[in-house]
C-alpha cells in the first residue's frame, strides 16, 4: 500500500486535484482501493478536503490538497539479518517494503541444479531398460 500512497501524494504535489481523477489514474496501476488510500491519508493528516463541488450528473467531486506534513515511511522490522563482510542483508528494502521470497527469483536459497542426483539416476535407469525407440512417419 505504500507505493499507492506515494503515488496519491505525488498527484497532489501541484495543488488540489479531484479524487475521481486520481482514482481513474490509479485504476490501471494499483490493485488497492483509492478510496481506502484517501481515507488513510486523511486520517493520518497528510491531506485535507478543500472543495466539494456538485457536478452535472448529481455526484459530488471532492478536491484534496497536501497539508505539508512530511511523509516518512515506517520501516518494517527486519526478521533475518545476516552479517557478511561488514554488510547487512535484510528481508526489507530501503523504503520498508518486504523483499520477495520463495518464488522463482529467490535463486540464492534454492538448489543450483534442475534435477537432483537421485532423479537423474532414475531417468537413466528408465532409459537403459527401454533403449529402443521406433518412430513411424511418412516421408
ABEGO torsion letter per residue (X at the ends): XAAAAAAAAAAAAAEBBBAAAAAAAAAAABABBAAAAAAAAAAAGABBBABBBBBAAGBBBBBBBBAGBBBBBBBBBBABBBBBGGBBBBABBAAGBBBBBGBAABAAABBABABBAAAAAAAAAAAAABABBBBBBBX
